[in-house]
């Protein structure tokens, strides 16, 4: 059986647009932009697009698990 290396059979997203990140996380667009501005969420520019690599989105979300609620 021949495999196609470009076929992503697991449908794992490697990068998200801002709109996709909003939809995937259910976190508001303005909150995501605020964290980008503050350097808490890292973006990458590819061509004219701004994307958030999945590993950066995961790390950012994980950072909230350490937040104590008063």
JOTA-V854017 format. One record per pair of residues at least 6 apart in sequence whose ideal C-beta (glycine too) atoms are under 8 Angstrom apart, sorted by the first residue. I is the first residue (numbers start at 1). J is the second residue. Records with the same first field share a line. If there is no record, write none. Layout:
I->J  J
//
This chain:
12->54
13->20  24  54
14->53  54
15->44  46  51  52  53  54
16->24  51  52  54  57
17->49  50  51  52
18->29  32  33  50  52
19->29
21->27  32  52  57
22->28  29  32
24->57
25->32  57  61
32->41
35->41  60
36->42  43
40->60  63
41->52  56  57  60
42->52  53  56  60
43->50  51  52  56
44->50  51  52  53  56
45->51
//
